[in-house]
Amino acid sequence: MGRLSVYPGEDGKCELMDLHIQCGGPASTSLVTLSRLGIRTSFLGSISDDSRGIEIVKGLNNEKVDSTFLKITPGYTSQFAFIAITESGNRTIFWHRGSVPHLKPNDVNLSPFSNAKILHLDSLMIEAAQEAAQQAKNMGLTIVMDAGTMREGSQELISIVDVLIASERFAEPLVGDIAPPEKALEALHALGPKEVIITLGSKGNIGLSGKKINFQKAFPIDSVDTTGAGDVYHGAYIYGLLQGWDMQNCMRFASAASAIKCRQIGARKGIPHLEEIKEFMRGK
């Protein structure tokens, strides 16, 4: 990722102010967040043995996220992203899936996780995610989904999910791009999840549990980089679920963790530990 003063137009040119290399990824960054909060985690995904894949494994191990069940297929390329960050802290992401084969349903086996309490997933590898969700449901796990982009099969997956945490744009195919977030909440809730939360960036986040709507303002900070803010939010929200907190308290804690992350560049460097979040919340 690189910082720039002004994002260039098409066919333009811009010198980067600095350059940073960090690991990221939606589900894995959420697990790193949980690990820093003292929760044991394990990551299931698909990478290759290229230089990026090696760094992915190293990054997980350094953060004490178990990578034992990560599928590594030699001879391919792993997922990669370049992120351009403006001085305002906003980012533009260019990413490539890599050539490594996606996880398939028969690659998914949750039986080693008999003591697990929560399955967190995204929908990039939709068939594998559906299989994991079904196994988790049969095991009695709470299923949390990071819903970034509506894809084919997303609605079927959502029907199995307990807690859906969606981006502001996720529900647009259902309600249009000018519908208020309350309408988006209702549309997503109707698909089956018990709880739905929509993250709204600097406008905060809004959630629906039963018939009650909760709103949480974003904490005011001097943002350096929003990369990974949503992923940190998901991990911190899951921490709240594990503590037995209600939606409002989960939202407040997750918002605080996400805000702190934005004070540093990269998806993971600024992820806070528990005492840092508590101190931040006391100050606010």
N, C-alpha and C positions, 0 to 999 in steps of 0.2 A: 504494500500500500504506500501511497505517496501523498504528500500535502502540496497544495498549489494555492496561489493567491486568488486566481479567477479561473473558473472552468472554461476551457476554450470552446469555440463554436466548431462546427464541422469544417474539416480541412484546415483547422487552426493548429497552433503550436504553443506549448507552455512548458516552462522549466519547472521541475519539481523542487520544492524547497527542502525536502528530505525524503528518505525512503526507509520503510520498516518491513521486516519479514516476521510474521507471526502465524501460528495455526489458528483455525477458526472452524466454522461449520455450525449450523443451527443446533442439532441435538448434542454434539460433542461439547460445545461451549456451555450449554445448559448443564451438562454433567460436570464440567470443570467448576462451574459456579457451585453446584451442590457439594463437590469434593472440598472446596475451600470453606464451605460452611460445616464441614465435618460429617458429611453423609457418604457412605460407601456406594460407589457406582460402578457400572460396567457398560462398555460401549460395544454394540453390534453394528457393523457396517462393512463396506467393501472397498478395499484399496489395492494398489499394486506395490511392487517392490522398488519403484523408482525413487528418485531423491525426495520427491514430495511425500510419498508414502512413508519413507523412513522418518521424515520429520513429524508426520502425523502420529506415528507410534511413539516417538520420543516425547512429543508434547503431551500425549495422554499419560504416559508413564511418569513424567516429571510432575504431573498434577495428581498423581495417585488415582487415576481413573483406570480400572482394569481393562486391558486390551486383549485378554486371553482369547476371547471369542470373535475378534476382528478377523474377517476373511481377507487374506492376502493372496492375490492371484498374480504370479510373476509375469513379466513381459508386457505389461500395459502401462498406461499413465493414470495417475490418481487425479481426483478433482482439484481444481485450482481456481483462484480468483485474484484479480487485481482491483484495488479499491482506490479511487481518487477522492481525497478529502479536501474540502474548501476551508477557508479560514473561519467560516461560520460554524464548522463542525458537521455539516451535512456531507453525505458521501454518495458516490456513484459507483455501482458494482458491475464489473465485467467478470463473468465466470464461465468456466468450461467444465462439463461433467467428467471429463477424462474418458479414456477408452476402456477402463476396467469394467467387466460385467457387473451389473447390479446384483444385489442379493435377490435370490429367488425364494419362493415359499418353502421349498425343501431345505434351504439353508438355515431356516429359523427353528431354533429349539430352545425354549425357555425352561426346560426341565431342570437345568443346573441352578435356577434362581427360585428355588422353593420357598426361600425366606424373604423374597423381594416383596415390596408393598406397592410400588408404582412402576408402570411402564410409560416412558416418555418417548414419543415418536413424531417424526414429520412424515410427509406424504410423497417424498421424492421417489422412493422405491415402493410404489403403491401396493403391489401384490405382496411383497414381503411384509409391509406394514400391516396389511389386512390379516395376514397369517399370524403375525406377532400379537395383534390386538385380540384375535379370537382365542389364541392360547392363553393370553393374559386374563381374558374374561373367564375362561374355564378354571383358571387358577385363583380367581377372586381378587386379582390385582385391580387397583385404580388405574385407569388409562387416561393419560394426558396427551393432547395432540397440539403440536405447533402447526397452525394453519396459515401458511404464508400466501400460497397461490392456489386457487381452485383448479384442480386437474381432473381428468377422467378418472373416476373411481373414488374421488374425494368424498362425495356424499355418502356412499356405501360405508366408507371407513368411519365417517363422523357418526353414523348410526350406532357404532359400537363404543364410541368414546364417552367417558364420564365427564371430563373437563376439557373444553375446547378453548384454546387461547389463540385468537385470530388477529391477523393484521387488519388495518383499516380498510383495505381494498378486497379482502378475501370474499366478502359476501356480495360484491358488485354484480356477479352473474345472476344472483338471486333477486336483488332489490334495486339494481341500477346504481349509477355513480353519484347520484345526488340525494339518496335516501339518508335520513338521519341515523345515527348509530343505534338508536333504540329500535328502529325497524329492522336493522341488520341483526341485532341481538335476538329478536323474536323469530326471525326467519331461520337462523342457525339453531336456536333452541328447539324449534319444531322438528329438526332433523334427528333429535334424539339425545344430545348431551344433557346431563343434569345441570351443569354450570357452563356458561359461555362468558368469556371475557374478550373484549376488543381493545387492543392497544392503539392509542391515537397520537403517538409521538409526544411532541411538546404540549399537546392538549390534554394529556393524561391518559386514563383508561376507564372503561365502563364495563360493568358486568351484570349478568342476570343469573340469579339463583332462585329457583321456584318462580315466584311472581315479583320478587324484590329486585329493583335495579340499584346498583351501587356505583358511585362515581369517585374516582380518586384523581386529584390534580397532580400534575407533574411537579416534582420538587425543583425549585429554581436553582440553576447552576450555571457556571460558565462552561459551556460544552466545547470540548476540543474535537471529539469524534464520536458519532453515534453508532459506528460499526459494532454489531453484536449486542446492542442495548436490548433488543427484544429477546434475544437468546438468554441473556443474563436474567431478564424479567421472568422468563419461563422457569429457569432453575430456582430462582428465589421464591417464586410462587409455589413450586412443588415443595420447597423446604417448609413453607407455611402449612401446606396440606399435611405434611408428616408430623407437624406439631399439633394438629387438630384445630387450627385457627379457622375462623369463619372467613367468608370471601373478602369482607372489607379489610380485615387485618392482613390477609394474604396480599391483597392489592397494594396496600400501603408499604409493606415490607419489600415487595418486589419492585415497586416504583423507586424506593430509596436505593436499592442495590443497583438498579439500572442507571439511575442518575449518577451515582458514584463512578460507575464504569466509564461514563461519557467524559470524565475529566482527564482521561489518558487515551492515547492513540492505540488502536488495535482492539480486536474482539476480546482478548483475554488479559492483557497487561493490567488493566484497571479493575478487574473483578475483585470486589472487596471480601474480606473475611467477616465473620459474624460480629465481632466487637466493633469493627469500623462502621458497620451498618447501624448498630445500636447507638453508637455515639452520634452518628449523622442524624438519626431520627430524633434523638434527644435535643439536638441543636435546632431542629426545625419545629 
